[in-house]
Amino acid sequence: MIRIEAQLVRLRTLIARHARPDETTAIGGVLLSSADTTGEPRASTTGTVFALIAQGAKRLAIGDRVYDYRAGQYLVASVDLPITGHFSQASRREPALGFGLALRPATIASLLLEPGPSASSRSRTAAAPPGLGVADAGPELLDAVIRMLALLDAPGDRAVLAPMLEREILWRLITGPLGSSIRQIGLADSSMTQISRAVRWITEHYAQPFRVEDLARSCGMSTSAFHRKFHSVTTLSPIQFQKQIRLQKSRLLLMTGADDVSTVGYQVGYDSSSQFNREYSRQFGLPPGRDAARLRTTERPARPDR
């Protein structure tokens, strides 16, 4: 515990020094965040990412499921999911500080070829692990993250050492408590990869109606198996998932003020204005017109929340 506390202090120092408003860094795939207010929950998508909290706390929700994680804990999003999220603990005195790493399937796949503790878990299991998970970070994982961030102060070493440290971080994740989700990302024909393809299709064609049977067939599954695995990964049914995407897209469109409420509802796939108003109000707490007016006075569209 003492070692982990000392590592978190070091991590906070590095993040506070290098965090930018756009969260990017000089190391590809590495993101740093700093927030001195909690703010209200914002709709976004997760991306496929490993996100570690060094200070403060964060809350993400998808459907009825809520994920809380705080300093010394991390979240793995192994599928790009629609969520609402915000820092639940942050202040000017102690800002929320976070580290993120994009999860690249090719790099993970290469690690699954290495001998080691993960070898017995490489099978393309029929079970699909959840798309989101939270766990405690061990000292070895924290040490690898610290050394990755230290490269921001050593530009001459980045090109050689950053890829090596990315592999080390991923190896710690693969052999850690959320390893099953990480491994599935690297398996080309895993259940999670199949569900990820369906998620991507719905996200790209959110305004179009679809038959779940057809989507299941495109993934090589029966309809019942597809329903079961889709819900296991996303916590939502395919139709509920589409509705989440539609409502998020509509909120972003309304924030820009380019079209009226009825037009936006039609653009995202709603044939009924009353249904759009009802589902929007249930999701965001206000009718679309009032919510958009409030958002335009208090917020600007932001990058995806992690």
ChimeraX commands (.cxc) that place a marker at each C-alpha (Angstrom):
marker #1 position 0.00,0.00,0.00 radius 0.5
marker #1 position 2.83,2.41,0.84 radius 0.5
marker #1 position 4.48,1.62,-2.49 radius 0.5
marker #1 position 1.26,2.26,-4.41 radius 0.5
marker #1 position 0.67,5.59,-2.63 radius 0.5
marker #1 position 4.20,6.71,-3.54 radius 0.5
marker #1 position 3.61,5.65,-7.16 radius 0.5
marker #1 position 0.35,7.62,-7.31 radius 0.5
marker #1 position 2.14,10.72,-6.03 radius 0.5
marker #1 position 4.71,10.37,-8.84 radius 0.5
marker #1 position 1.96,9.75,-11.38 radius 0.5
marker #1 position 0.05,12.86,-10.27 radius 0.5
marker #1 position 3.15,14.99,-10.69 radius 0.5
marker #1 position 3.73,13.75,-14.24 radius 0.5
marker #1 position 0.10,14.13,-15.31 radius 0.5
marker #1 position -0.23,17.61,-13.81 radius 0.5
marker #1 position 2.92,18.72,-15.65 radius 0.5
marker #1 position 1.98,17.35,-19.07 radius 0.5
marker #1 position -1.85,17.40,-19.29 radius 0.5
marker #1 position -3.24,19.62,-22.07 radius 0.5
marker #1 position -6.79,20.86,-22.67 radius 0.5
marker #1 position -7.18,18.50,-25.66 radius 0.5
marker #1 position -5.80,15.55,-23.61 radius 0.5
marker #1 position -3.25,14.58,-26.27 radius 0.5
marker #1 position 0.46,13.96,-25.65 radius 0.5
marker #1 position 3.62,13.57,-27.70 radius 0.5
marker #1 position 3.22,9.77,-27.41 radius 0.5
marker #1 position 0.70,8.33,-29.84 radius 0.5
marker #1 position -2.26,6.68,-28.13 radius 0.5
marker #1 position -1.47,8.18,-24.71 radius 0.5
marker #1 position -3.98,10.66,-23.28 radius 0.5
marker #1 position -3.83,12.74,-20.10 radius 0.5
marker #1 position -6.77,14.48,-18.45 radius 0.5
marker #1 position -7.03,17.09,-15.70 radius 0.5
marker #1 position -10.31,18.54,-14.39 radius 0.5
marker #1 position -10.83,20.92,-11.48 radius 0.5
marker #1 position -14.64,20.67,-11.44 radius 0.5
marker #1 position -16.96,17.69,-11.44 radius 0.5
marker #1 position -19.41,19.03,-14.01 radius 0.5
marker #1 position -22.57,17.24,-15.06 radius 0.5
marker #1 position -22.69,13.88,-16.86 radius 0.5
marker #1 position -22.02,14.17,-20.60 radius 0.5
marker #1 position -22.96,11.75,-23.33 radius 0.5
marker #1 position -20.11,10.33,-25.39 radius 0.5
marker #1 position -18.57,7.04,-26.48 radius 0.5
marker #1 position -15.77,5.23,-24.71 radius 0.5
marker #1 position -13.53,4.14,-27.54 radius 0.5
marker #1 position -11.43,1.06,-26.75 radius 0.5
marker #1 position -9.21,2.30,-23.96 radius 0.5
marker #1 position -7.42,1.63,-20.69 radius 0.5
marker #1 position -8.11,4.54,-18.32 radius 0.5
marker #1 position -6.36,4.94,-14.96 radius 0.5
marker #1 position -7.27,7.47,-12.27 radius 0.5
marker #1 position -4.32,9.01,-10.39 radius 0.5
marker #1 position -6.37,11.50,-8.35 radius 0.5
marker #1 position -10.08,12.10,-7.87 radius 0.5
marker #1 position -12.86,9.81,-9.10 radius 0.5
marker #1 position -15.00,9.22,-12.17 radius 0.5
marker #1 position -18.43,7.77,-12.86 radius 0.5
marker #1 position -19.61,6.23,-16.14 radius 0.5
marker #1 position -23.06,4.83,-16.87 radius 0.5
marker #1 position -24.45,2.75,-19.70 radius 0.5
marker #1 position -28.09,1.84,-19.53 radius 0.5
marker #1 position -28.87,1.08,-15.89 radius 0.5
marker #1 position -25.32,0.03,-15.02 radius 0.5
marker #1 position -22.97,2.45,-13.27 radius 0.5
marker #1 position -19.16,2.18,-13.04 radius 0.5
marker #1 position -17.28,4.15,-10.38 radius 0.5
marker #1 position -13.50,4.22,-10.21 radius 0.5
marker #1 position -11.07,6.35,-8.25 radius 0.5
marker #1 position -7.37,6.91,-7.56 radius 0.5
marker #1 position -5.47,3.66,-7.95 radius 0.5
marker #1 position -8.20,2.02,-10.03 radius 0.5
marker #1 position -8.59,1.62,-13.77 radius 0.5
marker #1 position -11.32,1.00,-16.31 radius 0.5
marker #1 position -11.03,-1.07,-19.47 radius 0.5
marker #1 position -13.43,-0.38,-22.34 radius 0.5
marker #1 position -12.95,-3.22,-24.80 radius 0.5
marker #1 position -15.83,-2.12,-27.07 radius 0.5
marker #1 position -16.74,1.41,-28.20 radius 0.5
marker #1 position -19.88,1.99,-26.11 radius 0.5
marker #1 position -22.28,4.93,-25.67 radius 0.5
marker #1 position -21.99,6.20,-22.12 radius 0.5
marker #1 position -22.64,9.19,-19.92 radius 0.5
marker #1 position -19.73,10.17,-17.74 radius 0.5
marker #1 position -18.20,12.79,-15.51 radius 0.5
marker #1 position -15.57,13.26,-12.85 radius 0.5
marker #1 position -17.42,12.69,-9.58 radius 0.5
marker #1 position -14.58,13.97,-7.42 radius 0.5
marker #1 position -12.52,16.99,-8.54 radius 0.5
marker #1 position -11.65,20.45,-7.20 radius 0.5
marker #1 position -9.20,23.27,-7.82 radius 0.5
marker #1 position -7.20,22.15,-4.82 radius 0.5
marker #1 position -7.17,18.49,-5.92 radius 0.5
marker #1 position -8.03,18.18,-9.61 radius 0.5
marker #1 position -9.03,14.85,-11.06 radius 0.5
marker #1 position -6.06,13.42,-12.95 radius 0.5
marker #1 position -6.20,10.55,-15.38 radius 0.5
marker #1 position -4.09,8.51,-17.82 radius 0.5
marker #1 position -5.50,6.84,-20.91 radius 0.5
marker #1 position -4.06,4.41,-23.45 radius 0.5
marker #1 position -5.82,3.42,-26.67 radius 0.5
marker #1 position -6.07,-0.37,-26.97 radius 0.5
marker #1 position -4.75,-1.52,-30.34 radius 0.5
marker #1 position -5.87,-5.00,-31.44 radius 0.5
marker #1 position -2.71,-5.72,-33.46 radius 0.5
marker #1 position -0.42,-5.06,-30.49 radius 0.5
marker #1 position -2.58,-7.17,-28.19 radius 0.5
marker #1 position -2.66,-9.98,-30.75 radius 0.5
marker #1 position 1.13,-10.05,-30.92 radius 0.5
marker #1 position 1.33,-10.43,-27.15 radius 0.5
marker #1 position -1.04,-13.41,-27.20 radius 0.5
marker #1 position 1.63,-15.29,-29.16 radius 0.5
marker #1 position 4.08,-14.94,-26.28 radius 0.5
marker #1 position 4.46,-17.78,-23.76 radius 0.5
marker #1 position 3.31,-17.00,-20.26 radius 0.5
marker #1 position 0.37,-16.96,-17.85 radius 0.5
marker #1 position -2.12,-15.94,-20.53 radius 0.5
marker #1 position -1.45,-19.00,-22.68 radius 0.5
marker #1 position -4.20,-21.11,-21.09 radius 0.5
marker #1 position -6.76,-18.37,-21.78 radius 0.5
marker #1 position -6.18,-17.82,-25.47 radius 0.5
marker #1 position -9.02,-19.96,-26.70 radius 0.5
marker #1 position -11.71,-18.28,-28.75 radius 0.5
marker #1 position -14.26,-18.83,-26.02 radius 0.5
marker #1 position -17.97,-18.62,-26.74 radius 0.5
marker #1 position -18.43,-16.47,-23.63 radius 0.5
marker #1 position -18.27,-12.72,-24.24 radius 0.5
marker #1 position -16.85,-10.75,-21.28 radius 0.5
marker #1 position -18.40,-7.37,-20.43 radius 0.5
marker #1 position -17.31,-4.44,-22.58 radius 0.5
marker #1 position -16.56,-2.34,-19.48 radius 0.5
marker #1 position -14.77,-3.35,-16.29 radius 0.5
marker #1 position -13.07,-1.75,-13.28 radius 0.5
marker #1 position -10.15,-3.13,-11.25 radius 0.5
marker #1 position -7.42,-2.08,-8.82 radius 0.5
marker #1 position -4.04,-1.25,-10.36 radius 0.5
marker #1 position -1.11,-3.22,-8.98 radius 0.5
marker #1 position 2.38,-1.77,-8.42 radius 0.5
marker #1 position 3.80,-3.38,-11.57 radius 0.5
marker #1 position 1.15,-1.77,-13.78 radius 0.5
marker #1 position 1.58,1.62,-12.10 radius 0.5
marker #1 position 5.35,1.39,-12.54 radius 0.5
marker #1 position 4.99,0.76,-16.28 radius 0.5
marker #1 position 2.60,3.72,-16.65 radius 0.5
marker #1 position 4.99,6.00,-14.74 radius 0.5
marker #1 position 7.90,5.01,-16.97 radius 0.5
marker #1 position 5.74,5.64,-20.06 radius 0.5
marker #1 position 4.91,9.16,-18.87 radius 0.5
marker #1 position 8.54,9.82,-17.94 radius 0.5
marker #1 position 9.27,9.56,-21.68 radius 0.5
marker #1 position 7.46,12.89,-22.12 radius 0.5
marker #1 position 10.54,14.41,-20.48 radius 0.5
marker #1 position 12.92,12.33,-22.60 radius 0.5
marker #1 position 12.08,12.94,-26.29 radius 0.5
marker #1 position 15.21,11.20,-27.50 radius 0.5
marker #1 position 14.08,7.90,-25.97 radius 0.5
marker #1 position 10.43,7.90,-27.03 radius 0.5
marker #1 position 10.67,6.27,-30.46 radius 0.5
marker #1 position 12.43,3.19,-29.07 radius 0.5
marker #1 position 11.02,2.86,-25.56 radius 0.5
marker #1 position 7.37,3.92,-25.97 radius 0.5
marker #1 position 6.38,0.83,-28.04 radius 0.5
marker #1 position 8.17,-1.40,-25.52 radius 0.5
marker #1 position 6.35,0.21,-22.60 radius 0.5
marker #1 position 3.02,-0.03,-24.42 radius 0.5
marker #1 position 3.57,-3.77,-24.69 radius 0.5
marker #1 position 4.51,-3.98,-21.00 radius 0.5
marker #1 position 1.36,-2.10,-19.96 radius 0.5
marker #1 position -0.77,-4.34,-22.15 radius 0.5
marker #1 position 0.93,-7.45,-20.76 radius 0.5
marker #1 position 0.10,-6.30,-17.21 radius 0.5
marker #1 position -3.50,-5.84,-18.30 radius 0.5
marker #1 position -3.67,-9.20,-20.08 radius 0.5
marker #1 position -2.39,-10.99,-16.99 radius 0.5
marker #1 position -4.52,-8.88,-14.62 radius 0.5
marker #1 position -8.11,-9.17,-13.34 radius 0.5
marker #1 position -9.63,-7.81,-16.59 radius 0.5
marker #1 position -7.39,-9.90,-18.81 radius 0.5
marker #1 position -10.23,-11.82,-20.46 radius 0.5
marker #1 position -11.62,-8.61,-21.96 radius 0.5
marker #1 position -8.19,-7.49,-23.19 radius 0.5
marker #1 position -7.45,-10.89,-24.73 radius 0.5
marker #1 position -10.72,-10.90,-26.65 radius 0.5
marker #1 position -9.70,-7.65,-28.39 radius 0.5
marker #1 position -6.71,-9.39,-29.91 radius 0.5
marker #1 position -8.56,-12.48,-31.17 radius 0.5
marker #1 position -9.86,-11.90,-34.68 radius 0.5
marker #1 position -12.78,-14.34,-34.38 radius 0.5
marker #1 position -13.63,-13.92,-30.70 radius 0.5
marker #1 position -17.16,-13.29,-29.46 radius 0.5
marker #1 position -16.22,-9.75,-28.51 radius 0.5
marker #1 position -14.80,-9.04,-31.96 radius 0.5
marker #1 position -18.04,-10.24,-33.54 radius 0.5
marker #1 position -20.12,-8.05,-31.23 radius 0.5
marker #1 position -17.74,-5.13,-31.88 radius 0.5
marker #1 position -18.52,-5.42,-35.60 radius 0.5
marker #1 position -22.24,-5.24,-34.83 radius 0.5
marker #1 position -21.69,-2.27,-32.52 radius 0.5
marker #1 position -19.73,-0.48,-35.24 radius 0.5
marker #1 position -22.45,-1.16,-37.83 radius 0.5
marker #1 position -25.21,0.19,-35.58 radius 0.5
marker #1 position -23.11,3.24,-34.71 radius 0.5
marker #1 position -22.42,4.03,-38.37 radius 0.5
marker #1 position -26.03,3.38,-39.50 radius 0.5
marker #1 position -27.88,4.54,-36.39 radius 0.5
marker #1 position -30.63,6.33,-38.37 radius 0.5
marker #1 position -31.54,3.20,-40.32 radius 0.5
marker #1 position -34.01,0.56,-39.12 radius 0.5
marker #1 position -32.61,-2.97,-39.02 radius 0.5
marker #1 position -33.66,-6.52,-38.26 radius 0.5
marker #1 position -31.80,-8.13,-35.37 radius 0.5
marker #1 position -31.98,-11.44,-37.24 radius 0.5
marker #1 position -30.02,-9.95,-40.15 radius 0.5
marker #1 position -27.37,-8.46,-37.85 radius 0.5
marker #1 position -27.00,-11.77,-36.02 radius 0.5
marker #1 position -26.57,-13.59,-39.34 radius 0.5
marker #1 position -23.83,-11.14,-40.39 radius 0.5
marker #1 position -21.96,-12.09,-37.20 radius 0.5
marker #1 position -22.40,-15.81,-37.86 radius 0.5
marker #1 position -24.68,-16.32,-34.84 radius 0.5
marker #1 position -28.20,-17.45,-34.15 radius 0.5
marker #1 position -30.56,-14.66,-33.08 radius 0.5
marker #1 position -30.78,-15.95,-29.51 radius 0.5
marker #1 position -26.98,-16.29,-29.15 radius 0.5
marker #1 position -26.48,-12.83,-30.65 radius 0.5
marker #1 position -28.98,-11.26,-28.22 radius 0.5
marker #1 position -27.29,-12.97,-25.28 radius 0.5
marker #1 position -23.75,-12.01,-26.22 radius 0.5
marker #1 position -24.66,-8.47,-27.27 radius 0.5
marker #1 position -26.29,-7.84,-23.89 radius 0.5
marker #1 position -23.36,-9.47,-22.06 radius 0.5
marker #1 position -20.89,-7.07,-23.71 radius 0.5
marker #1 position -22.92,-3.85,-23.85 radius 0.5
marker #1 position -25.56,-4.35,-21.07 radius 0.5
marker #1 position -28.13,-3.29,-23.72 radius 0.5
marker #1 position -30.20,-5.01,-26.38 radius 0.5
marker #1 position -29.33,-4.07,-30.00 radius 0.5
marker #1 position -32.44,-1.85,-30.24 radius 0.5
marker #1 position -31.65,-0.15,-26.91 radius 0.5
marker #1 position -28.08,0.40,-28.12 radius 0.5
marker #1 position -29.34,2.05,-31.30 radius 0.5
marker #1 position -31.61,4.31,-29.24 radius 0.5
marker #1 position -28.67,5.41,-27.07 radius 0.5
marker #1 position -26.66,6.34,-30.16 radius 0.5
marker #1 position -29.60,8.18,-31.71 radius 0.5
marker #1 position -30.19,10.24,-28.57 radius 0.5
marker #1 position -26.51,11.12,-28.22 radius 0.5
marker #1 position -26.29,12.20,-31.86 radius 0.5
marker #1 position -29.47,14.26,-31.53 radius 0.5
marker #1 position -28.09,16.07,-28.49 radius 0.5
marker #1 position -24.93,17.03,-30.36 radius 0.5
marker #1 position -26.99,18.28,-33.31 radius 0.5
marker #1 position -29.24,20.32,-31.04 radius 0.5
marker #1 position -26.22,21.90,-29.34 radius 0.5
marker #1 position -25.10,23.33,-32.67 radius 0.5
marker #1 position -28.52,24.92,-33.18 radius 0.5
marker #1 position -28.49,24.20,-36.91 radius 0.5
marker #1 position -31.99,22.61,-37.03 radius 0.5
marker #1 position -35.21,22.58,-35.04 radius 0.5
marker #1 position -36.23,19.72,-32.74 radius 0.5
marker #1 position -38.52,17.96,-35.22 radius 0.5
marker #1 position -35.88,18.02,-37.97 radius 0.5
marker #1 position -33.19,16.66,-35.66 radius 0.5
marker #1 position -35.47,13.85,-34.47 radius 0.5
marker #1 position -36.13,12.86,-38.09 radius 0.5
marker #1 position -32.42,13.05,-38.98 radius 0.5
marker #1 position -31.45,10.56,-36.28 radius 0.5
marker #1 position -34.16,8.09,-37.25 radius 0.5
marker #1 position -37.34,8.98,-35.36 radius 0.5
marker #1 position -40.57,8.99,-37.39 radius 0.5
marker #1 position -42.60,10.29,-34.44 radius 0.5
marker #1 position -41.83,13.68,-32.85 radius 0.5
marker #1 position -43.73,12.71,-29.70 radius 0.5
marker #1 position -41.67,9.53,-29.30 radius 0.5
marker #1 position -38.45,11.49,-29.82 radius 0.5
marker #1 position -39.47,14.09,-27.20 radius 0.5
marker #1 position -40.52,11.39,-24.75 radius 0.5
marker #1 position -37.35,9.30,-25.05 radius 0.5
marker #1 position -35.07,12.35,-25.07 radius 0.5
marker #1 position -36.70,13.70,-21.88 radius 0.5
marker #1 position -36.37,10.32,-20.20 radius 0.5
marker #1 position -32.68,10.11,-21.12 radius 0.5
marker #1 position -31.52,13.68,-20.39 radius 0.5
marker #1 position -34.10,14.99,-17.93 radius 0.5
marker #1 position -35.47,17.83,-20.09 radius 0.5
marker #1 position -37.37,18.10,-23.39 radius 0.5
marker #1 position -34.97,18.49,-26.34 radius 0.5
marker #1 position -35.66,22.17,-26.99 radius 0.5
marker #1 position -35.11,23.23,-23.36 radius 0.5
marker #1 position -32.09,20.98,-22.94 radius 0.5
marker #1 position -30.47,22.37,-26.11 radius 0.5
marker #1 position -31.04,25.98,-25.01 radius 0.5
marker #1 position -29.43,25.23,-21.64 radius 0.5
marker #1 position -26.47,23.41,-23.19 radius 0.5
marker #1 position -25.77,26.20,-25.67 radius 0.5
marker #1 position -25.40,28.67,-22.81 radius 0.5
marker #1 position -23.24,26.46,-20.58 radius 0.5
marker #1 position -21.24,24.04,-22.74 radius 0.5
marker #1 position -19.46,23.53,-26.00 radius 0.5
marker #1 position -19.31,20.16,-27.76 radius 0.5
marker #1 position -16.47,18.18,-26.20 radius 0.5
marker #1 position -14.23,15.32,-27.25 radius 0.5
marker #1 position -15.37,11.81,-26.20 radius 0.5
marker #1 position -15.34,11.36,-22.47 radius 0.5
marker #1 position -12.97,8.73,-20.97 radius 0.5
marker link #1:1,2 radius 0.2
marker link #1:2,3 radius 0.2
marker link #1:3,4 radius 0.2
marker link #1:4,5 radius 0.2
marker link #1:5,6 radius 0.2
marker link #1:6,7 radius 0.2
marker link #1:7,8 radius 0.2
marker link #1:8,9 radius 0.2
marker link #1:9,10 radius 0.2
marker link #1:10,11 radius 0.2
marker link #1:11,12 radius 0.2
marker link #1:12,13 radius 0.2
marker link #1:13,14 radius 0.2
marker link #1:14,15 radius 0.2
marker link #1:15,16 radius 0.2
marker link #1:16,17 radius 0.2
marker link #1:17,18 radius 0.2
marker link #1:18,19 radius 0.2
marker link #1:19,20 radius 0.2
marker link #1:20,21 radius 0.2
marker link #1:21,22 radius 0.2
marker link #1:22,23 radius 0.2
marker link #1:23,24 radius 0.2
marker link #1:24,25 radius 0.2
marker link #1:25,26 radius 0.2
marker link #1:26,27 radius 0.2
marker link #1:27,28 radius 0.2
marker link #1:28,29 radius 0.2
marker link #1:29,30 radius 0.2
marker link #1:30,31 radius 0.2
marker link #1:31,32 radius 0.2
marker link #1:32,33 radius 0.2
marker link #1:33,34 radius 0.2
marker link #1:34,35 radius 0.2
marker link #1:35,36 radius 0.2
marker link #1:36,37 radius 0.2
marker link #1:37,38 radius 0.2
marker link #1:38,39 radius 0.2
marker link #1:39,40 radius 0.2
marker link #1:40,41 radius 0.2
marker link #1:41,42 radius 0.2
marker link #1:42,43 radius 0.2
marker link #1:43,44 radius 0.2
marker link #1:44,45 radius 0.2
marker link #1:45,46 radius 0.2
marker link #1:46,47 radius 0.2
marker link #1:47,48 radius 0.2
marker link #1:48,49 radius 0.2
marker link #1:49,50 radius 0.2
marker link #1:50,51 radius 0.2
marker link #1:51,52 radius 0.2
marker link #1:52,53 radius 0.2
marker link #1:53,54 radius 0.2
marker link #1:54,55 radius 0.2
marker link #1:55,56 radius 0.2
marker link #1:56,57 radius 0.2
marker link #1:57,58 radius 0.2
marker link #1:58,59 radius 0.2
marker link #1:59,60 radius 0.2
marker link #1:60,61 radius 0.2
marker link #1:61,62 radius 0.2
marker link #1:62,63 radius 0.2
marker link #1:63,64 radius 0.2
marker link #1:64,65 radius 0.2
marker link #1:65,66 radius 0.2
marker link #1:66,67 radius 0.2
marker link #1:67,68 radius 0.2
marker link #1:68,69 radius 0.2
marker link #1:69,70 radius 0.2
marker link #1:70,71 radius 0.2
marker link #1:71,72 radius 0.2
marker link #1:72,73 radius 0.2
marker link #1:73,74 radius 0.2
marker link #1:74,75 radius 0.2
marker link #1:75,76 radius 0.2
marker link #1:76,77 radius 0.2
marker link #1:77,78 radius 0.2
marker link #1:78,79 radius 0.2
marker link #1:79,80 radius 0.2
marker link #1:80,81 radius 0.2
marker link #1:81,82 radius 0.2
marker link #1:82,83 radius 0.2
marker link #1:83,84 radius 0.2
marker link #1:84,85 radius 0.2
marker link #1:85,86 radius 0.2
marker link #1:86,87 radius 0.2
marker link #1:87,88 radius 0.2
marker link #1:88,89 radius 0.2
marker link #1:89,90 radius 0.2
marker link #1:90,91 radius 0.2
marker link #1:91,92 radius 0.2
marker link #1:92,93 radius 0.2
marker link #1:93,94 radius 0.2
marker link #1:94,95 radius 0.2
marker link #1:95,96 radius 0.2
marker link #1:96,97 radius 0.2
marker link #1:97,98 radius 0.2
marker link #1:98,99 radius 0.2
marker link #1:99,100 radius 0.2
marker link #1:100,101 radius 0.2
marker link #1:101,102 radius 0.2
marker link #1:102,103 radius 0.2
marker link #1:103,104 radius 0.2
marker link #1:104,105 radius 0.2
marker link #1:105,106 radius 0.2
marker link #1:106,107 radius 0.2
marker link #1:107,108 radius 0.2
marker link #1:108,109 radius 0.2
marker link #1:109,110 radius 0.2
marker link #1:110,111 radius 0.2
marker link #1:111,112 radius 0.2
marker link #1:112,113 radius 0.2
marker link #1:113,114 radius 0.2
marker link #1:114,115 radius 0.2
marker link #1:115,116 radius 0.2
marker link #1:116,117 radius 0.2
marker link #1:117,118 radius 0.2
marker link #1:118,119 radius 0.2
marker link #1:119,120 radius 0.2
marker link #1:120,121 radius 0.2
marker link #1:121,122 radius 0.2
marker link #1:122,123 radius 0.2
marker link #1:123,124 radius 0.2
marker link #1:124,125 radius 0.2
marker link #1:125,126 radius 0.2
marker link #1:126,127 radius 0.2
marker link #1:127,128 radius 0.2
marker link #1:128,129 radius 0.2
marker link #1:129,130 radius 0.2
marker link #1:130,131 radius 0.2
marker link #1:131,132 radius 0.2
marker link #1:132,133 radius 0.2
marker link #1:133,134 radius 0.2
marker link #1:134,135 radius 0.2
marker link #1:135,136 radius 0.2
marker link #1:136,137 radius 0.2
marker link #1:137,138 radius 0.2
marker link #1:138,139 radius 0.2
marker link #1:139,140 radius 0.2
marker link #1:140,141 radius 0.2
marker link #1:141,142 radius 0.2
marker link #1:142,143 radius 0.2
marker link #1:143,144 radius 0.2
marker link #1:144,145 radius 0.2
marker link #1:145,146 radius 0.2
marker link #1:146,147 radius 0.2
marker link #1:147,148 radius 0.2
marker link #1:148,149 radius 0.2
marker link #1:149,150 radius 0.2
marker link #1:150,151 radius 0.2
marker link #1:151,152 radius 0.2
marker link #1:152,153 radius 0.2
marker link #1:153,154 radius 0.2
marker link #1:154,155 radius 0.2
marker link #1:155,156 radius 0.2
marker link #1:156,157 radius 0.2
marker link #1:157,158 radius 0.2
marker link #1:158,159 radius 0.2
marker link #1:159,160 radius 0.2
marker link #1:160,161 radius 0.2
marker link #1:161,162 radius 0.2
marker link #1:162,163 radius 0.2
marker link #1:163,164 radius 0.2
marker link #1:164,165 radius 0.2
marker link #1:165,166 radius 0.2
marker link #1:166,167 radius 0.2
marker link #1:167,168 radius 0.2
marker link #1:168,169 radius 0.2
marker link #1:169,170 radius 0.2
marker link #1:170,171 radius 0.2
marker link #1:171,172 radius 0.2
marker link #1:172,173 radius 0.2
marker link #1:173,174 radius 0.2
marker link #1:174,175 radius 0.2
marker link #1:175,176 radius 0.2
marker link #1:176,177 radius 0.2
marker link #1:177,178 radius 0.2
marker link #1:178,179 radius 0.2
marker link #1:179,180 radius 0.2
marker link #1:180,181 radius 0.2
marker link #1:181,182 radius 0.2
marker link #1:182,183 radius 0.2
marker link #1:183,184 radius 0.2
marker link #1:184,185 radius 0.2
marker link #1:185,186 radius 0.2
marker link #1:186,187 radius 0.2
marker link #1:187,188 radius 0.2
marker link #1:188,189 radius 0.2
marker link #1:189,190 radius 0.2
marker link #1:190,191 radius 0.2
marker link #1:191,192 radius 0.2
marker link #1:192,193 radius 0.2
marker link #1:193,194 radius 0.2
marker link #1:194,195 radius 0.2
marker link #1:195,196 radius 0.2
marker link #1:196,197 radius 0.2
marker link #1:197,198 radius 0.2
marker link #1:198,199 radius 0.2
marker link #1:199,200 radius 0.2
marker link #1:200,201 radius 0.2
marker link #1:201,202 radius 0.2
marker link #1:202,203 radius 0.2
marker link #1:203,204 radius 0.2
marker link #1:204,205 radius 0.2
marker link #1:205,206 radius 0.2
marker link #1:206,207 radius 0.2
marker link #1:207,208 radius 0.2
marker link #1:208,209 radius 0.2
marker link #1:209,210 radius 0.2
marker link #1:210,211 radius 0.2
marker link #1:211,212 radius 0.2
marker link #1:212,213 radius 0.2
marker link #1:213,214 radius 0.2
marker link #1:214,215 radius 0.2
marker link #1:215,216 radius 0.2
marker link #1:216,217 radius 0.2
marker link #1:217,218 radius 0.2
marker link #1:218,219 radius 0.2
marker link #1:219,220 radius 0.2
marker link #1:220,221 radius 0.2
marker link #1:221,222 radius 0.2
marker link #1:222,223 radius 0.2
marker link #1:223,224 radius 0.2
marker link #1:224,225 radius 0.2
marker link #1:225,226 radius 0.2
marker link #1:226,227 radius 0.2
marker link #1:227,228 radius 0.2
marker link #1:228,229 radius 0.2
marker link #1:229,230 radius 0.2
marker link #1:230,231 radius 0.2
marker link #1:231,232 radius 0.2
marker link #1:232,233 radius 0.2
marker link #1:233,234 radius 0.2
marker link #1:234,235 radius 0.2
marker link #1:235,236 radius 0.2
marker link #1:236,237 radius 0.2
marker link #1:237,238 radius 0.2
marker link #1:238,239 radius 0.2
marker link #1:239,240 radius 0.2
marker link #1:240,241 radius 0.2
marker link #1:241,242 radius 0.2
marker link #1:242,243 radius 0.2
marker link #1:243,244 radius 0.2
marker link #1:244,245 radius 0.2
marker link #1:245,246 radius 0.2
marker link #1:246,247 radius 0.2
marker link #1:247,248 radius 0.2
marker link #1:248,249 radius 0.2
marker link #1:249,250 radius 0.2
marker link #1:250,251 radius 0.2
marker link #1:251,252 radius 0.2
marker link #1:252,253 radius 0.2
marker link #1:253,254 radius 0.2
marker link #1:254,255 radius 0.2
marker link #1:255,256 radius 0.2
marker link #1:256,257 radius 0.2
marker link #1:257,258 radius 0.2
marker link #1:258,259 radius 0.2
marker link #1:259,260 radius 0.2
marker link #1:260,261 radius 0.2
marker link #1:261,262 radius 0.2
marker link #1:262,263 radius 0.2
marker link #1:263,264 radius 0.2
marker link #1:264,265 radius 0.2
marker link #1:265,266 radius 0.2
marker link #1:266,267 radius 0.2
marker link #1:267,268 radius 0.2
marker link #1:268,269 radius 0.2
marker link #1:269,270 radius 0.2
marker link #1:270,271 radius 0.2
marker link #1:271,272 radius 0.2
marker link #1:272,273 radius 0.2
marker link #1:273,274 radius 0.2
marker link #1:274,275 radius 0.2
marker link #1:275,276 radius 0.2
marker link #1:276,277 radius 0.2
marker link #1:277,278 radius 0.2
marker link #1:278,279 radius 0.2
marker link #1:279,280 radius 0.2
marker link #1:280,281 radius 0.2
marker link #1:281,282 radius 0.2
marker link #1:282,283 radius 0.2
marker link #1:283,284 radius 0.2
marker link #1:284,285 radius 0.2
marker link #1:285,286 radius 0.2
marker link #1:286,287 radius 0.2
marker link #1:287,288 radius 0.2
marker link #1:288,289 radius 0.2
marker link #1:289,290 radius 0.2
marker link #1:290,291 radius 0.2
marker link #1:291,292 radius 0.2
marker link #1:292,293 radius 0.2
marker link #1:293,294 radius 0.2
marker link #1:294,295 radius 0.2
marker link #1:295,296 radius 0.2
marker link #1:296,297 radius 0.2
marker link #1:297,298 radius 0.2
marker link #1:298,299 radius 0.2
marker link #1:299,300 radius 0.2
marker link #1:300,301 radius 0.2
marker link #1:301,302 radius 0.2
marker link #1:302,303 radius 0.2
marker link #1:303,304 radius 0.2
marker link #1:304,305 radius 0.2
marker link #1:305,306 radius 0.2
view
